[in-house]
Amino acid sequence: MQEKDMVNDVLSMLNSSITGYANVIAQSSNQQFRQTIQQVRNNCEMFQYNLYQVAEQKGYYKPAAQADQSDIQQVKTQLGG
């Protein structure tokens, strides 16, 4: 397996984990447990972002094109913001 494939696999797994943590947090009533999972999620997000930066620098990952202001405003309007 090539390094690029491994990095992209890890990024994909991290994205899934972050979504899973958000679901657990949303469904937890125990405040201490919620805070613990939030810390785990935050650490996972930081690691994901750092790995993403490495992947982008190495050309392993190409981000989507930047949205222009009209697209951003349209989404804000649709979401009531």
C-alpha positions as CSV (number, residue, x, y, z in Angstrom):
1,M,0.0,0.0,0.0
2,Q,1.4,3.4,-0.9
3,E,1.8,6.2,1.6
4,K,-0.8,8.3,-0.2
5,D,-3.4,5.5,0.2
6,M,-2.6,5.0,3.9
7,V,-2.9,8.7,4.6
8,N,-6.2,9.0,2.8
9,D,-7.5,5.9,4.6
10,V,-6.6,7.4,8.0
11,L,-8.2,10.7,7.1
12,S,-11.4,8.8,6.1
13,M,-11.4,6.8,9.4
14,L,-10.8,10.0,11.4
15,N,-13.7,11.7,9.7
16,S,-15.9,8.7,10.6
17,S,-14.7,8.8,14.1
18,I,-15.4,12.5,14.5
19,T,-19.0,11.9,13.3
20,G,-19.4,9.0,15.7
21,Y,-18.1,11.1,18.6
22,A,-20.6,13.9,17.8
23,N,-23.4,11.4,17.8
24,V,-22.3,10.0,21.2
25,I,-22.1,13.5,22.6
26,A,-25.5,14.5,21.4
27,Q,-27.1,11.4,23.0
28,S,-25.3,11.6,26.4
29,S,-26.9,12.9,29.5
30,N,-23.9,12.4,31.8
31,Q,-22.0,15.7,31.8
32,Q,-18.7,14.2,32.8
33,F,-18.9,11.5,30.0
34,R,-19.9,14.2,27.5
35,Q,-16.9,16.3,28.4
36,T,-14.6,13.3,28.1
37,I,-15.9,12.4,24.7
38,Q,-15.7,16.1,23.6
39,Q,-12.0,16.1,24.6
40,V,-11.4,12.9,22.6
41,R,-13.3,14.4,19.6
42,N,-11.3,17.7,19.9
43,N,-8.0,15.7,19.9
44,C,-9.2,13.7,17.0
45,E,-10.1,16.8,15.1
46,M,-6.7,18.4,15.7
47,F,-4.9,15.2,14.5
48,Q,-7.2,15.0,11.5
49,Y,-6.4,18.6,10.6
50,N,-2.6,18.2,11.0
51,L,-2.7,15.0,8.9
52,Y,-4.8,16.9,6.3
53,Q,-2.2,19.6,6.1
54,V,0.6,17.1,5.5
55,A,-1.5,15.3,2.9
56,E,-2.2,18.6,1.1
57,Q,1.5,19.6,1.2
58,K,2.5,16.3,-0.3
59,G,-0.2,16.5,-3.0
60,Y,-2.1,13.6,-1.6
61,Y,-5.3,15.5,-1.1
62,K,-6.9,18.3,-3.2
63,P,-9.4,20.3,-1.3
64,A,-12.6,21.5,-3.0
65,A,-12.5,25.0,-4.6
66,Q,-13.2,27.9,-2.2
67,A,-16.8,29.0,-2.1
68,D,-17.3,32.6,-3.3
69,Q,-19.2,35.1,-1.2
70,S,-22.5,34.7,-3.0
71,D,-22.5,31.0,-2.4
72,I,-21.7,31.6,1.3
73,Q,-24.5,34.2,1.6
74,Q,-27.0,31.8,-0.1
75,V,-26.3,29.1,2.4
76,K,-26.5,31.5,5.3
77,T,-29.9,32.7,4.0
78,Q,-31.2,29.2,3.6
79,L,-30.1,28.3,7.1
80,G,-31.7,31.4,8.5
81,G,-28.5,33.1,9.4
